């Protein structure tokens, strides 16, 4: 089953962080189609540059190269993704999260994420 990684899942995967549960690690390891959104690349580089995401140091300087090395697949942001994100109701106000939720919805991809508020949306969350 193809997967979409939330930003923290990508960072924790890269760092070998044990906060990423074994179930999620196995799913990422075993799946041929693991997607990383352009949203996550934007979030990582923006927050790292501002000093708000030091744990992303391993990948922040060239996220695209890391995605290639891991054999992950980039997921661009489409007009449809943006439209859905802009019209989402509910608790999430974070624009990065809203776009990831929209992408998971539109592309019918389970989202590897710790974010329980995502359960308020019609997405499958793997954690």
KOLVO-896278 format. One record per residue (C-alpha): residue in three letters; x, y, z. Coordinates in steps of 0.001 Angstrom, whole numbers, plus 500000, padded with zeros to 6 digits. Layout:
<nodes>
ALAXYZ
...
</nodes>
This chain:
<nodes>
UNK500000500000500000
UNK501551503348498978
UNK502240505796501812
UNK502556509553502295
UNK504996510616505005
UNK504152513474507322
UNK507080515837507807
UNK508012514553511270
UNK507848510939510019
UNK510371511787507283
UNK512686513538509761
UNK512450510721512300
UNK513030508132509556
UNK516172509971508441
UNK517470510254512002
UNK516603506685512986
UNK514540508195515796
UNK512762505606517922
UNK509741507923518228
UNK508793506501514827
UNK506955503312515841
UNK508150499947514609
UNK504908499454512668
UNK505511502670510729
UNK509186501836510173
UNK508302498429508764
UNK505647499902506489
UNK508108502478505115
UNK510825499863504714
UNK508564497341502978
UNK506606499686500698
UNK507840500393497179
UNK505812503602496849
UNK506621505984499692
UNK505732509573498840
UNK507225512759500247
UNK505234515899499611
UNK506675519147498352
UNK504847520533501401
UNK507234518636503700
UNK510266519862501790
UNK509020523441502139
UNK508254522952505846
UNK511645521396506609
UNK513704523979504776
UNK511670526941506045
UNK511706525890509692
UNK515323524674509635
UNK516487527976508149
UNK514675529832510938
UNK516321527617513575
UNK513019525984514542
UNK513805522468513316
UNK517404521588514252
UNK516583517865514249
UNK516238518067510453
UNK519928518954509982
UNK520672515568508384
UNK518437516303505411
UNK517558520016505407
UNK520368521147503128
UNK519286518837500285
UNK515965517159500948
UNK515546516307497257
UNK518786514299497225
UNK517740512490500394
UNK514404511560498799
UNK516246510117495795
UNK518727508187497974
UNK515865506621499909
UNK514062505752496667
UNK511041507730497868
UNK508774509442495362
UNK508213513207495340
UNK504589514368495431
UNK504103517839493925
UNK501353520166495086
UNK498567520375492520
UNK495845522956492080
UNK493365520326493280
UNK495421519724496445
UNK495464523466497132
UNK491722523804496499
UNK490868520950498869
UNK493280522244501541
UNK491742525693501315
UNK488239524393501891
UNK488926521907504690
UNK486783522427507768
UNK487795521335511220
UNK490538521669513750
UNK493711521921511676
UNK494774525506511008
UNK498391524734510113
UNK498792525254506344
UNK501448522517506053
UNK499135520006507747
UNK496126521103505696
UNK498017520521502463
UNK499247517097503604
UNK495706516133504599
UNK494390517319501226
UNK497044515364499362
UNK496250512216501330
UNK492564512693500543
UNK492943513478496833
UNK495576510807496165
UNK493919508254498480
UNK497163507699500378
UNK497495506606503991
UNK499363509257505940
UNK502193508147508234
UNK501717510587511101
UNK501503510940514859
UNK498937513738514445
UNK495704512450516008
UNK493751515570514901
UNK494139514220511354
UNK491573511588512326
UNK488889514297512068
UNK489386514182508291
UNK488592511421505784
UNK492168510101505667
UNK493737506860506832
UNK496487507469509343
UNK499174504881509934
UNK500955505095513259
</nodes>
